Amino acid sequence: MLVYPTPHAVTQARIQLVADQTEKAPTHVIHQDVLNVFAAKNEAERQALAEYRAAQPPDDHLDVKA
């Protein structure tokens, strides 16, 4: 499992969700906020995985035992 610090975009999306929930915003606004939180988390995970893969040594050798 990759562990990474919570990106700014995820924090901002969560803050917006809480703000809209506190203001009792219409359902469609809160639904969009929830989708924005998931989208931000997914993008952050993709970026973390890409960085992890880039940091790994190339896998261009074959370990063949005869």
N, C-alpha and C positions, 0 to 999 in steps of 0.2 A: 504494500500500500504506500502510495506517495504521500508525504506530508509536506505541506507548503504553507507559508503564511497567508492569511486571508487577504486577497487582493482588494485594493481600494474600490474597484467597481462592484464587487460583491457587497462590501460594507455599505456603499451608497445605495444599492438596490434594497438592502434590508432596512436601512433607515427610512427610505421612501415608503416602503410597505408599512412600517410601524406608524409613520406619520399619517398615512392615509387611513389606517385602521383606527387611530386615535380620533381623527376628524370625522369618522363614520362616513367615509367616502362611498359613492355608489359601488355596487357589486362589481361592475365591469372594470372599474379603476383598480380595485383591489386584486381582481383576477389578473389584470395586466401586470401589476406589481409582482405578484407571485411568479408569473412567467418570466419577468425580468430577472428575478433572483435566480431562478433555475438556469436561465441563459448565461448569466454572469458566472455562476459556479461551473457550468459546463465548459465555458471558454477558458476559465482559469485552469481547470483540470487538463484541458487539451494543451495549453501552453506549458504547464508543468511537465506533462508527459513528453512533449517535444524537447524541452530542455534536458530532461533526464536521458532521453535517447541520444541527443547530441553529445552528451558528456560521456557516453559509453564508448569503449574502444570498438573499432570496426570489427565486424565478425566475418572477415574474409579468409579465414583459414579453415581447413577441414581436419578434423581429428579422426583419422581413419586408422583403426587397429587391424592389422592383418594376422 
